[in-house]
Amino acid sequence: MIDTLNIFLIEDDRIEVMKLNRTISSLKLKHKITEANNGEDALKILENKDELPDIILLDLNMPKINGLEFLNTLKSDEILRYIPTIILTTSSNKKDLLECYKLGIAGYVLKPLTYDDYVLKIRKILDYWSINELYK
């Protein structure tokens, strides 16, 4: 079991970023969160291949490079393609869902409307990836 996950959150909405940080804190988890506001900034951060995240939480609807464009680039890289990427989005569009799975995501989670439901979903995601054997 991994006590501390290195989580890379790619999200342009500051409220969503604060919500994840608040959730991690309220659950008393020691996970480290790195943030990027869009896919372009995220790719720059991932250029340092010595400090890769354990998992990526990715929003789809972002400026500059959106989530699908980011995924295309990520999954074409020989090293980055193995980082488990979980889509965390408001999009229930089946086309988005199918396209993401075709690109090799590890999960697709709809952002719930209530904070309590959000905490429950995030806890389940992080619990799973804390016990999963991660590629390093």
Contacts in CASP RR format, 6 or more apart in sequence:
PFRMAT RR
TARGET T0000
AUTHOR 0000-0000-0000
METHOD contacts of the structure
MODEL  1
MIDTLNIFLIEDDRIEVMKLNRTISSLKLKHKITEANNGEDALKILENKD
ELPDIILLDLNMPKINGLEFLNTLKSDEILRYIPTIILTTSSNKKDLLEC
YKLGIAGYVLKPLTYDDYVLKIRKILDYWSINELYK
1 130 0 8 1.000
1 131 0 8 1.000
2 54 0 8 1.000
2 129 0 8 1.000
2 130 0 8 1.000
2 131 0 8 1.000
2 134 0 8 1.000
3 30 0 8 1.000
3 130 0 8 1.000
4 30 0 8 1.000
4 31 0 8 1.000
4 32 0 8 1.000
5 31 0 8 1.000
5 32 0 8 1.000
5 54 0 8 1.000
5 55 0 8 1.000
5 126 0 8 1.000
5 129 0 8 1.000
5 130 0 8 1.000
6 31 0 8 1.000
6 32 0 8 1.000
6 34 0 8 1.000
6 51 0 8 1.000
6 52 0 8 1.000
6 53 0 8 1.000
6 54 0 8 1.000
6 55 0 8 1.000
7 31 0 8 1.000
7 32 0 8 1.000
7 33 0 8 1.000
7 34 0 8 1.000
7 53 0 8 1.000
7 54 0 8 1.000
7 55 0 8 1.000
7 56 0 8 1.000
7 57 0 8 1.000
7 126 0 8 1.000
8 33 0 8 1.000
8 34 0 8 1.000
8 35 0 8 1.000
8 36 0 8 1.000
8 42 0 8 1.000
8 45 0 8 1.000
8 46 0 8 1.000
8 53 0 8 1.000
8 55 0 8 1.000
8 56 0 8 1.000
8 57 0 8 1.000
8 83 0 8 1.000
9 17 0 8 1.000
9 20 0 8 1.000
9 33 0 8 1.000
9 34 0 8 1.000
9 35 0 8 1.000
9 36 0 8 1.000
9 56 0 8 1.000
9 57 0 8 1.000
10 35 0 8 1.000
10 36 0 8 1.000
10 37 0 8 1.000
10 38 0 8 1.000
10 39 0 8 1.000
10 42 0 8 1.000
10 56 0 8 1.000
10 57 0 8 1.000
10 58 0 8 1.000
10 59 0 8 1.000
10 62 0 8 1.000
10 67 0 8 1.000
10 70 0 8 1.000
11 17 0 8 1.000
11 20 0 8 1.000
11 35 0 8 1.000
11 36 0 8 1.000
11 37 0 8 1.000
11 57 0 8 1.000
11 58 0 8 1.000
11 59 0 8 1.000
11 62 0 8 1.000
11 88 0 8 1.000
12 37 0 8 1.000
12 38 0 8 1.000
12 59 0 8 1.000
12 61 0 8 1.000
12 62 0 8 1.000
12 63 0 8 1.000
13 59 0 8 1.000
16 59 0 8 1.000
16 111 0 8 1.000
17 35 0 8 1.000
19 115 0 8 1.000
19 118 0 8 1.000
20 33 0 8 1.000
20 57 0 8 1.000
20 122 0 8 1.000
21 33 0 8 1.000
23 118 0 8 1.000
23 119 0 8 1.000
23 122 0 8 1.000
23 123 0 8 1.000
24 31 0 8 1.000
24 33 0 8 1.000
24 122 0 8 1.000
24 126 0 8 1.000
26 119 0 8 1.000
27 119 0 8 1.000
27 122 0 8 1.000
27 123 0 8 1.000
27 126 0 8 1.000
29 126 0 8 1.000
31 126 0 8 1.000
34 45 0 8 1.000
34 53 0 8 1.000
36 42 0 8 1.000
36 45 0 8 1.000
37 62 0 8 1.000
37 63 0 8 1.000
38 62 0 8 1.000
38 63 0 8 1.000
38 64 0 8 1.000
38 65 0 8 1.000
39 62 0 8 1.000
39 64 0 8 1.000
39 65 0 8 1.000
39 66 0 8 1.000
39 67 0 8 1.000
39 69 0 8 1.000
39 70 0 8 1.000
40 64 0 8 1.000
40 65 0 8 1.000
41 64 0 8 1.000
42 56 0 8 1.000
42 65 0 8 1.000
42 70 0 8 1.000
43 65 0 8 1.000
43 70 0 8 1.000
43 73 0 8 1.000
43 74 0 8 1.000
46 52 0 8 1.000
46 74 0 8 1.000
46 80 0 8 1.000
49 79 0 8 1.000
49 80 0 8 1.000
52 79 0 8 1.000
52 80 0 8 1.000
52 83 0 8 1.000
53 83 0 8 1.000
54 83 0 8 1.000
54 84 0 8 1.000
54 129 0 8 1.000
54 134 0 8 1.000
55 83 0 8 1.000
55 84 0 8 1.000
55 85 0 8 1.000
55 86 0 8 1.000
55 106 0 8 1.000
55 129 0 8 1.000
55 134 0 8 1.000
56 74 0 8 1.000
56 83 0 8 1.000
56 84 0 8 1.000
56 85 0 8 1.000
56 86 0 8 1.000
57 86 0 8 1.000
57 88 0 8 1.000
57 125 0 8 1.000
58 67 0 8 1.000
58 70 0 8 1.000
58 71 0 8 1.000
58 85 0 8 1.000
58 86 0 8 1.000
58 87 0 8 1.000
58 88 0 8 1.000
58 89 0 8 1.000
59 67 0 8 1.000
59 87 0 8 1.000
59 88 0 8 1.000
59 89 0 8 1.000
60 66 0 8 1.000
60 67 0 8 1.000
60 68 0 8 1.000
60 87 0 8 1.000
60 89 0 8 1.000
60 91 0 8 1.000
60 96 0 8 1.000
60 100 0 8 1.000
61 67 0 8 1.000
61 89 0 8 1.000
61 90 0 8 1.000
61 91 0 8 1.000
62 70 0 8 1.000
65 73 0 8 1.000
67 87 0 8 1.000
68 96 0 8 1.000
68 99 0 8 1.000
68 100 0 8 1.000
68 103 0 8 1.000
71 85 0 8 1.000
71 100 0 8 1.000
71 103 0 8 1.000
71 104 0 8 1.000
71 105 0 8 1.000
72 103 0 8 1.000
74 80 0 8 1.000
74 81 0 8 1.000
74 83 0 8 1.000
74 85 0 8 1.000
75 81 0 8 1.000
75 103 0 8 1.000
75 104 0 8 1.000
82 135 0 8 1.000
84 106 0 8 1.000
84 129 0 8 1.000
84 132 0 8 1.000
84 134 0 8 1.000
85 104 0 8 1.000
85 105 0 8 1.000
85 106 0 8 1.000
85 107 0 8 1.000
86 105 0 8 1.000
86 106 0 8 1.000
86 107 0 8 1.000
86 108 0 8 1.000
86 109 0 8 1.000
86 125 0 8 1.000
87 100 0 8 1.000
87 105 0 8 1.000
87 107 0 8 1.000
87 108 0 8 1.000
87 109 0 8 1.000
88 109 0 8 1.000
88 111 0 8 1.000
89 96 0 8 1.000
89 108 0 8 1.000
89 109 0 8 1.000
89 110 0 8 1.000
89 111 0 8 1.000
90 110 0 8 1.000
90 111 0 8 1.000
91 97 0 8 1.000
91 110 0 8 1.000
92 110 0 8 1.000
97 108 0 8 1.000
100 107 0 8 1.000
100 108 0 8 1.000
101 107 0 8 1.000
101 108 0 8 1.000
109 121 0 8 1.000
109 125 0 8 1.000
111 118 0 8 1.000
112 118 0 8 1.000
112 120 0 8 1.000
112 121 0 8 1.000
END
